[in-house]
Amino acid sequence: MHEETVQLLKERIRGQLELDSSLTDGELTAKIERVVFGWCAEHPLPAGEKIQLVRRLFHAFRGLDLIQPLMDDPTVTEIMINGHEELFVERGGQLMRLPFGFESRERLEDLIQSVVAGVNRVVNESSPIVDARLKDGSRVHIVLPPIALKGPTMTIRKFPDKPLLMQDLIKLEVLPDEAAALLEKLVRAKYNIFISGGTGSGKTTLLNALSQFIPDDERIVTIEDAAELQIVSVPNLVTMETRNANTEGKGAISMRELIRASLRMRPNRIIVGEVRGGEAIDMLQAMNTGHDGSLSTGHSNSARDMIARLETMALSGAELPVAVIRQQIASAIDIIVHVARLRDRSRRVTEICEVTGVVNGEVTLQSLYRFEEEGERDGRFGGLKRAGNELQRAWKLRMAGISDVWGGKGA
């Protein structure tokens, strides 16, 4: 299907829509079919291509234009638009450029405005950066000129219709079943767990998988910049997301405000989708005030690096001595799970660490599981291995009635 054909028919349909702009989806589809079949009388196409052309034109007016087929393609995990003429996708961990683009910068800008309007957000020259989400839960990040020099930029992170369960991650070799069994016990026993990793490493996917182990008689509050968590196993669930300021610079609701508000909702656990700044101190204080079993994620290169980043973020949110911040981290966080994308393009858990306390003014960690490289097998190399250290904070497991830390499945 040639893009020139799509643009030609789109202009014909647009001219007719100017006379009747109140069409239902069914009426619009019928009008598109008439135009396509009329054109095909002189330019014959196979039946399959006619159907694709009708769908493509419908999406141009009511869907996400030329990226709608990409949204419908389950093999595409990320869509990157670097201006109206430059589109990339990620399939199977591999980036590739698409041979087509938007008809104009204005069409891409119209699409962006329809996306942000659908979630009650605003993006313009005075507020050129925004996070949003689509109806299917996909995460959208938008940057407009003059910040984006090549034109409007939009990045869409897609998520599966059904969240991956821990058994799915085991099959994908993200982690071995014995490590998954340990994490299940830790979640059930209300250990505070922090997931660290780089962009696109699978932090949210692992967080969703861990949430399936939360007992269904608990009350959970989730807090995110743009809602993307897919927690389906807990009926008593409150989901909240931040809000940007309006065009007058008012009405913003920050993550710090939401964390404080959540404490008045009687949650058993608080799940913060991603910690990026001063809200880290509020999250640590919530974990330290009776909300055991809380979960969160953050960007870092390693578990040790995550501790340093948490210190920096907490210091930006409160004027406290470094020693106090480190003590807060050591008493609030029990376990750090680090995930990474490896050179074989796989996403793997590379370390599970226990936070053991503060020694000589430094937060101390010990590895429970560590990724070890081995000879390549089926395109993969290495795996997660027991580090040989015993869990020091085992009292939470005993309080939960779990005596066998390393063997079998959790209770």
Beta strands, then each sheet from edge to edge (+ up, - down):
strand 1: 76-82
strand 2: 87-91
strand 3: 94-97
strand 4: 129-133
strand 5: 139-143
strand 6: 153-157
strand 7: 193-197
strand 8: 220-224
strand 9: 237-241
strand 10: 269-272
strand 11: 295-299
strand 12: 335-341
strand 13: 347-359
strand 14: 362-377
strand 15: 380-386
sheet 1: 3+ 2- 1+ 6- 5+ 4-
sheet 2: 9+ 8+ 10+ 11+ 7+ 12+ 13- 14+ 15-
end
